[in-house]
């Protein structure tokens, strides 16, 4: 858990922070919303209206790198948020996040942004078997964050802007502990930005051209620990092996296909301890799985946001639905070396949080 958290934070701060080259803003938000009932097992908790505040430091990218111009000079945000979930079983959340706000449309005095964000969440009252066993949403003190947001910016003058937005915040422990339902909060926020630093008035030349290699092949090894049931409470190791071919489409996108092998000791333990098999004379099913997948990478220079969908072609245990998804961040350290952090899910249920290293041929 600690290693994965550090890896996520490293990837998030991989963007430049030289204050002299960027416009910097201080943004504040007032938060109000509701908890989404995304699963029938969380209905007893999805009955409150969370409120909170957010404070973030934002930098407007200046086009120094080629990809910044392609995305029309987006905003990068580093934020700290507080949520009062208005339910004693759920407690309070403190969120540390980093995000990219991509401009959809800009005019002289307005702009519409779409956010992709991630980070870490601290919970004051997570699940406890003895004292808080009804909280099946937030089951670890530290969980992972996925966030999307639509922000409409209204410029009042050269320094001050209004920033109302609609926001979806998802927090999950990545199956580090069971139960693993996760929490989804939908909010309407009212905010304001104040420019605290202007960039130096000078021309910037492109110093980082984009990689436009038409075809790439990756071999990726990833792993971690997870738990699948309340009967098997101790997280056990897993690893995946992925062979993935990727095709360059345009400066923003790559598409790919792959074949993937899954080796999960928690699934093996779940199958072995399944009490339905006590009176079952059939042989215990194989825990190993094989999947075929398609994927997309949204590229921001060396950093990429990956989305993948796969189907199991070998899954004798039939322990999950036949289709799985993966969402994560990928960073290219070298021409041949890549690192990745990701969350693998089956619909709204996370199976595992992964950290991986790969070689590009």
DAKAKA-V492381 format. One record per helix or strand of 3 or more residues. SS is the DSSP state (alpha for helix, beta for strand). FROM is the first residue (numbers start at 1). TO is the last residue. Records with the same first field share a line. If there is no record, write none. Layout:
SS->FROM-TO / FROM-TO
This chain:
alpha->2-12 / 19-21 / 40-42 / 66-70 / 265-272 / 275-277
beta->23-35 / 51-60 / 75-84 / 92-106 / 110-123 / 142-155 / 160-172 / 183-197 / 215-226 / 236-250 / 253-264 / 289-300 / 303-314 / 323-332 / 337-346 / 349-360
